[in-house]
Amino acid sequence: MSRFFITSENVGERSIKITDKQDIQHIVKVLRLREGDKIDISDSVKWEYETEISLIDKDFVEAVILDKQKFTNEPFTKVTLFQGIPKQGKMELIIQKTVELGIYEVIPVFTERTVVSDNGKFSKKIERWQKIADEAVKQCKRGIIPKVCDAVVFQNMLSRLEGFDLVLFPYENEDDKTMKDALRGLNAKPESVAVIIGPEGGFSDKEADALKSLKAECVTLGKTTLRTETAGMTALAMIMYELEL
């Protein structure tokens, strides 16, 4: 059953209206759904609905609510990925797969060793990456659409880390403490986790020291050195296995 995302303002007492033009076109032209067909709808905040299409208009699709439930496919722990911006199309793969794995939001980060520069058109990349997140979340039927945030520089990232219950810093020079050690040593299940991944060249010594000074949990992801596009997915999979399964 196809899933669509709306805002809570579009939810009535007994029915829901889909007003996004692309969604309407997808329902009519691509899926070729008709009145009487069922679709899943999420309000992107808390609730998901099983519905039946009751009216298809050129400006909206109306669906009668058959069942209403709280999200069942969203992790309790909200994981934010601070991703050092990689070269070429690697970020698209990172976003697609971490969304499938349960990421809450992705924040691109400019570091000392980031090769990509902001030439004034970086906002268009953010828009494209958000569309990739939108499509990925529909495929895996999550309750929310993870946000791809505006890019930040390393120093600004540091100031954001204070609000997280746990900050994990996978680092190629860490040999002793594993991700398993960090997660199984917790006294309580964290509601928010930050995962910090560097670009292709990793973090500079200065940046690594700055993270350690903030008491970020410096961990290893294993005996092999992972690519930047693999490291975030691996860390997230470990977190979901340990905290959610």
Buried (B, 14 or more C-beta within 10 A) or exposed (E): EBBBBBEEEBBEEEBBBBBBEEBBEBBBEEEEBEEEBBBBBBBBEEBBBBBBBBEBEEEBBBBBBEEEEEBEBBBEBBBBBBBBBBEEEBBBBBBBBBBBBBBBBBBBBBBBBBEBEEEEEBEEBBEEBBEBBBEBBBEEBBBBBBBBBEBBEBEEBBEBBEEBBBBBBBBBEBEEBBBEEBBEEEEEEBEBBBBBBBBBBBBBEEBBEBBBEEEBBBBBBEEEEBEBBBBBBBBBBBBBEBBEE
